[in-house]
Amino acid sequence: MKGEANMIRIEMKAFRFAALALAGLLGSALVVAQVVAEESEAEISPPGTLEFVGENLIMKAEGTFHEWRVVESSVDMAALDDAFALVEVELASLDTGIERRDDHLRDPDFFEVETYPLAMVRVHSPRPVEDETSEQPRFAVRFDVNLHGVEKTVDGEIEIISKDPLIFEGNLTIDRMDFGVGPKPGFWSPMVPKAEIPVKFHVELQASP
């Protein structure tokens, strides 16, 4: 009987040890998962703001993209002729403040995000712009826009706000009809947005050494 009791106590101790070990492993896994999630969230945090304006014959709506990132960049302030930045935009992250409208913009009538989830934009070929009214350096730049399965080059401008850290703001206007996004606007379709969509951005980058 004593032998059986000792065996039961040994088995109970082993069970408690295994339970504690399992709890420790689960706790460690949860901590690791939380760290990975935080790192992933940090990785997709955009380095600034990316905003757009849509306007029809009745109203105007301002929107933003919450998820975008600079995939690659090379900016040498001493050799800006070769500077470029490649930006990736998660189109489903658009936000105009009205959920029903945002869902409509995501569906096949407009961005068709399930088929074309990303927009890629390559900013390059900066050329100085003389502007006596601006205290900051301004440049005309080119934007190679890949949107909705179509790639076109659009002209725009940037203005350098700071060189260290490198902060710049800019703007361009995208004709959505060039990219097959949404129906054609017209007088008899007053709720359809105009073709021209102004886009503005504020970006902070680390300048290349």
Secondary structure, 3 states (H helix, E strand, C coil): CHHHHHHHHHHHHHHHHHHHHHHHHHHHHHHHHHHHHHHHHHHHCCCEEEEEEEECCCCEEEEEECCEEEEEEECCCCCHHHCEEEEEEEHHHEECCCHHHHHHHHCCCCCCCCCCCEEEEEEEEEEEECCCCCCCCEEEEEEEEEECCEEEEEEEEEEEEEECCEEEEEEEEEEHHHHCCCCCCECCECCCCCCEEEEEEEEEECCCC
